[in-house]
């Protein structure tokens, strides 16, 4: 098990099926918007766009939570902190409409995370639980870009993904 497994599970779960009003999911940093076909992803007439960026933190060991399988060793629970950065942008110029849409997107991301604590992974993968425990939603304040009508915000949805890792 590794960070790459956690990233792959989170990315797959957040990108398929699509979350309402989320236009794109980047599997990590660095990310490059230049290659994203925004004109094809954002429907004509829609005044906002939103993308997610998945960040996996350093693993933490519970230490004494070792599950012995035999005399030679066992497996331990290892949580990986995950931060889903949510970029939201609205060009409609109405702050209340933008705020309502931003809140709906954050609620939709949180609902997705709560709907399947194993991120769609079978038990055989060793992924114990994700999303539901310690789910923390931090809405970013909407800010106006320059003197125009574009409002934007970076928000975060934080949670831990706990997996079994073998130890001898």
Buried (B, 14 or more C-beta within 10 A) or exposed (E): BEBEBBBBBBBBBBBEEEBEBBBBBBBBEEBEEEEBEEEEBBEEEBBBBBBBBBBBBEBEEEEEEBEEEEEEEBBBBBBBBBBBBBBBBBBBEEEEBBBEBBBEBBEBBBEBBEEEBBBEBEEEBBBBBBBBEEBEBEBBEBEEEEEEBBBBBBBBBBBBBBBBEEBE
